[in-house]
Amino acid sequence: MSIDPINLAKAETLTEALPYLQRYAGKTFVVKYGGHAMGDAALARDFASDVVLLKAVGINPVVVHGGGPQIGAMLKKLGVESEFVDGLRVTDAETAKVAEMVLSGAINKELVGWINAAGGRALGISGKDGGFVTATKVQRTQKDPDSNIERNIDLGFVGEPEKVDRSVIDTISGAGMIPVIAPIGVGEDGHTYNINADTMAGAVASALGASRLFLLTDVAGVLNKAGDLLTDLDPEAIAALQADGTISGGMIPKIETCVNAVEAGVDAAVILDGRASHAMLIEMFTDKGAGTLIHK
């Protein structure tokens, strides 16, 4: 039975949808929300209403948001040039302050506002709050094209989660609220670190033993060489697709995040197009789905 995801939000169709919804009651869904969908008010409202619906039927949604384009726009206004290595923004002390201001401030509170306006109770936090996420500095190397010698690249205050204290999220969710997380962490050294939002979402999902990790992005999912959507993948198939070049570029870190999450105990991870209205509900509550499902 397929369910129209737009009608799913209406009370009169919830009885029909109940068998699907009840399968996940008490489960945790971690959703990374980013890309161009964040800048579209209509899509933001749809996303917020979907998150509120999940909470209303007994699922515990946890939202982790990005904000790269917004950080870039603010840095441009301030006359600060951005440099990237392997898709990560090189972050000096001043850039780190701007990133925290944009992520923990403007973006986080705007998303909290959308969810509250849709009838939910959202609480915005970052990894710094309550010792939620302890980060370590990201280490990267790069080969010199002339000498073929690898050299260390200093990305500045770019981090990755080392420890996640799930009690912070358990407390928020248990109080009937929806956590909205900015991807900022603090190191044992006391420094603030900017964390890639996909990486943050994967670490949070792993720590919570989530039923689903959703990465809402700007593509439909993993495509084959003919441009067709691959709807179901496991780590073995993914390794083959990487080896033959089907999975490449910016899709590689997203895939690695998903594989790491499922290997850490997350039931499944999904890469799907956040620009499609109600993408999560289409994925979960229709036969065909909407993105690429990754599982063991």
C-alpha positions in Angstrom: 0.0 0.0 0.0 1.4 3.4 -1.0 0.6 6.5 1.0 0.4 10.0 -0.3 3.0 11.7 2.0 1.2 15.1 1.6 -2.1 13.6 2.8 -0.2 11.7 5.5 0.0 14.8 7.6 -3.8 15.2 7.6 -5.6 13.7 10.6 -8.1 11.7 8.5 -5.4 9.6 6.8 -3.4 8.8 10.0 -5.5 5.7 10.6 -4.6 4.3 7.2 -1.0 5.1 7.8 -0.9 3.8 11.4 0.6 0.3 10.5 3.6 2.0 8.9 4.0 4.6 11.6 3.7 2.1 14.5 6.7 0.1 13.2 8.9 3.0 14.3 7.2 4.1 17.5 9.9 4.6 20.2 12.7 4.6 17.5 15.1 7.4 16.8 15.5 9.1 13.4 18.6 11.3 13.0 18.1 13.8 10.1 20.9 15.9 8.6 19.2 18.9 7.1 21.2 21.1 4.7 21.7 22.1 1.1 19.5 24.4 -0.9 16.4 23.2 0.9 17.5 25.3 3.9 17.1 28.5 1.8 13.6 27.7 0.6 10.8 28.8 2.9 8.2 26.4 1.5 10.5 23.4 1.8 11.5 24.5 5.3 7.8 24.5 6.3 7.3 21.1 4.8 10.4 19.7 6.6 9.3 21.2 9.9 5.8 19.7 9.6 7.2 16.3 8.7 9.5 16.4 11.8 6.6 17.4 14.0 4.5 14.5 12.6 7.2 12.0 13.4 7.3 13.2 17.0 3.5 13.1 17.2 3.4 9.4 16.3 6.0 8.3 18.8 9.2 8.6 16.8 12.1 10.6 18.3 13.5 12.8 15.5 16.9 14.5 16.1 17.8 17.2 13.6 21.4 18.1 12.7 21.7 21.0 10.4 24.4 22.3 8.1 25.1 25.9 6.9 28.1 26.0 4.6 26.6 28.4 2.1 25.4 30.7 4.8 28.8 30.7 6.4 30.4 31.4 3.0 28.0 34.3 2.4 28.8 35.9 5.8 32.5 35.5 5.3 32.2 37.1 1.9 30.3 40.1 3.5 33.2 40.4 5.9 35.7 40.3 3.1 37.2 36.9 4.2 38.3 34.5 1.5 37.5 30.8 1.9 39.8 28.0 1.2 38.8 24.3 1.0 40.7 21.0 1.3 38.8 17.8 0.5 35.6 19.7 0.8 36.4 21.0 4.3 36.7 24.7 4.9 40.1 25.8 6.3 39.0 27.5 9.5 41.3 30.0 11.3 40.3 31.5 14.7 38.3 34.3 13.1 36.5 32.0 10.7 35.6 29.7 13.6 33.9 32.5 15.4 31.9 33.4 12.3 30.9 29.7 11.7 29.7 29.4 15.3 27.8 32.6 15.1 26.0 31.5 11.9 25.4 27.9 12.8 24.5 28.2 16.5 22.8 31.5 16.1 20.9 32.4 12.9 20.5 29.0 11.3 19.8 27.0 14.4 17.2 29.4 15.8 15.5 29.8 12.4 15.0 26.1 12.2 13.8 25.9 15.8 11.3 28.6 14.9 10.0 26.6 11.8 9.4 23.5 13.9 7.7 25.4 16.7 5.5 27.2 14.2 4.5 23.8 12.9 3.3 22.8 16.3 6.4 21.1 17.8 8.6 21.9 20.7 12.2 22.3 19.4 15.2 23.0 21.4 18.4 24.3 19.7 21.8 23.3 21.0 25.3 22.8 19.7 27.9 20.1 20.6 29.3 22.5 23.2 26.1 22.5 25.3 26.2 20.1 28.3 29.5 18.6 27.0 27.4 16.9 24.3 30.1 16.5 21.7 33.9 16.4 22.3 35.8 17.0 19.2 39.4 16.4 18.0 41.2 18.3 15.3 40.9 16.9 11.8 44.2 15.7 10.3 44.7 15.8 6.6 47.6 15.0 4.3 48.1 15.9 0.6 50.5 14.6 -2.0 52.8 17.1 -3.7 52.2 16.6 -7.4 55.9 17.1 -8.2 57.7 15.1 -5.5 54.8 12.7 -4.7 55.6 13.3 -1.0 52.7 13.6 1.4 52.6 16.7 3.6 50.4 17.6 6.5 47.6 20.1 5.8 46.5 22.3 8.7 42.8 22.9 8.4 42.7 25.1 11.6 39.7 24.7 13.8 38.0 21.9 11.9 37.1 19.0 14.1 35.4 15.6 14.1 33.4 14.0 16.9 35.5 11.9 19.3 32.9 11.4 22.1 29.1 11.9 22.1 27.2 12.1 25.4 23.8 10.7 24.4 22.3 11.6 27.8 21.9 15.2 26.5 19.7 14.1 23.6 17.9 11.5 25.8 16.9 14.2 28.2 15.6 16.6 25.5 13.7 13.9 23.6 12.3 12.4 26.9 10.9 15.8 27.8 8.8 15.7 24.6 11.1 18.2 22.7 12.9 17.9 19.4 16.7 18.5 19.5 18.0 20.7 16.7 21.8 20.5 16.7 24.4 22.9 15.3 27.6 21.1 14.2 30.0 22.7 16.6 32.0 20.9 19.2 34.6 21.6 21.9 38.0 19.9 22.2 39.8 18.7 25.3 42.1 21.6 24.6 39.1 24.0 25.2 39.0 25.2 21.5 35.8 25.4 19.5 35.7 23.2 16.4 33.6 23.4 13.3 32.4 19.9 12.3 31.1 18.7 9.0 27.3 18.3 9.4 27.1 14.9 7.7 29.9 13.6 10.0 28.2 15.1 13.1 24.9 13.5 12.1 26.5 10.1 11.6 28.3 10.3 15.0 25.0 11.3 16.8 23.1 8.5 15.0 25.7 5.9 16.0 25.7 7.1 19.6 21.9 6.9 19.8 21.7 3.5 18.1 19.2 5.2 15.7 16.8 3.3 13.5 17.5 5.7 10.6 20.0 8.2 9.5 18.8 10.5 6.8 21.2 12.7 4.9 19.0 15.3 3.1 21.2 16.7 0.3 21.0 18.3 -3.2 21.0 15.1 -5.2 18.4 12.3 -5.5 20.9 9.7 -4.0 23.6 7.5 -5.4 23.3 7.2 -9.2 24.7 4.6 -11.5 26.7 5.5 -14.6 23.5 5.7 -16.7 22.1 8.3 -14.2 19.6 6.0 -12.6 19.0 6.0 -8.9 20.4 3.1 -6.9 17.8 2.5 -4.2 19.4 -0.3 -2.1 23.1 -0.7 -1.3 25.3 -2.6 1.2 29.0 -2.0 2.0 30.1 -4.7 -0.4 28.2 -3.1 -3.3 29.4 0.3 -2.3 33.1 -0.8 -2.3 32.6 -2.0 -5.9 31.0 1.2 -7.0 33.8 3.2 -5.5 36.4 1.0 -7.2 34.9 1.5 -10.7 34.4 5.2 -10.2 30.6 5.3 -10.0 30.8 6.8 -6.5 33.2 9.7 -6.6 33.8 13.3 -5.6 31.5 14.8 -2.9 29.4 11.6 -2.7 32.3 9.7 -1.2 32.3 11.3 2.3 28.5 11.0 2.5 28.7 7.3 1.6 31.5 6.8 4.2 29.4 8.5 6.8 26.5 6.2 6.1 28.6 3.0 6.0 30.3 4.0 9.3 26.9 4.5 10.9 25.4 1.2 9.8 28.5 -0.6 10.9 28.2 1.1 14.3 24.7 -0.2 14.8 22.4 2.2 12.9 19.7 0.0 11.2 20.0 1.9 7.9 21.0 5.2 6.4 19.4 7.0 3.5 20.8 9.6 1.1 17.9 11.6 -0.5 17.0 14.9 -2.1 16.1 17.5 0.5 14.7 19.7 -2.4 11.9 17.2 -2.9 8.9 18.1 -0.7 8.2 15.6 2.1 11.2 13.5 1.0 11.5 11.7 4.4 7.9 10.6 4.4 8.0 9.4 0.8 11.1 7.3 1.7 9.6 5.8 4.9 5.9 5.4 4.1 5.7 4.5 0.4 6.7 1.2 -1.3 9.1 2.8 -3.8 11.0 5.1 -1.5 12.8 8.3 -2.4 16.5 7.9 -2.1 19.4 5.4 -1.7 19.0 3.1 1.3 22.3 1.8 2.8 22.3 -1.1 5.2 24.4 -4.2 6.2 
